[in-house]
Structure formats: C-alpha cells, structure tokens
Amino acid sequence: MEQEHNSFELLFEKTCDYLDTRIELTKLKAVDKTSDLISSLTTRLIIFFFIAIVLLFTSIAVAFLIGNAIGAIQFGFFIVAGFYLLVLLMLFVFRKQWLKSPIRNNIIKKLLK
C-alpha cells in the first residue's frame, strides 16, 4: 500500500513539474513572439521615418521645379499638394485591401510563426 502511495505522489510531482515546464515554455514563446513583433514594427517605423524625410525634401524640390517651369512657385506647391491629396483619397478608398489586410496578415504571420 505504501508503494502505491509513493507512486501516486511521484506521478503527481512529475505532473506538476510537467505543467510548470509547459507554462514556462508558453511564457517564453509569448515573449519571443512579442519581441519579434515589436522589433519588426520598430524597424519599419525607423525606415518609414527616413522615407518620409526623403519624400518631404523630394516634394519640396519637385514643387520648386514645377513652379519654376510654370513661372509661379506657389502653383508648384499647389500641384504637389493636389497630387498628395489624390494619393490620400486613393488610400482612404482602398485602405482595407492596401493597408489593413496586409498589415493584419503580417502581424498574424509573425505571431503564428
């Protein structure tokens, strides 16, 4: 009878150790996925920042170029602003298929990897 009691205690102890190990493994996997996702998003934000700076200075240069070609600098800036307004409207209309779905799919892919 004593041997059965010891076997049950040993089984219970091993089961508790197994569950503790599984919980720890799940925590570590969650930390890994979260850190991968955050580092990916941070990298993309940094790249986006530098692309935005390049786009800003390129837009200013194009506005001056168009303005000099037309003969009025301010119209060059209006034309460039109109172009960006058109791009903004297109992004707004197609935001689900161009922005929301790809971003969502990328996040899901990173989390389930």
C-alpha positions, 0 to 999 in steps of 0.5 A: 500500500505504501508503494502505491502511495509513493507512486501516486505522489511521484506521478503527481510531482512529475505532473506538476513539474510537467505543467510548470515546464509547459507554462514556462515554455508558453511564457517564453514563446509569448515573449519571443513572439512579442519581441519579434513583433515589436522589433519588426514594427520598430524597424519599419517605423525607423525606415518609414521615418527616413522615407518620409524625410526623403519624400518631404525634401523630394516634394519640396524640390519637385514643387520648386521645379514645377513652379519654376517651369510654370513661372509661379512657385506657389502653383508648384506647391499647389500641384504637389499638394493636389497630387498628395491629396489624390494619393490620400483619397486613393488610400482612404478608398482602398485602405482595407485591401492596401493597408489593413489586410496586409498589415493584419496578415503580417502581424498574424504571420509573425505571431503564428510563426 
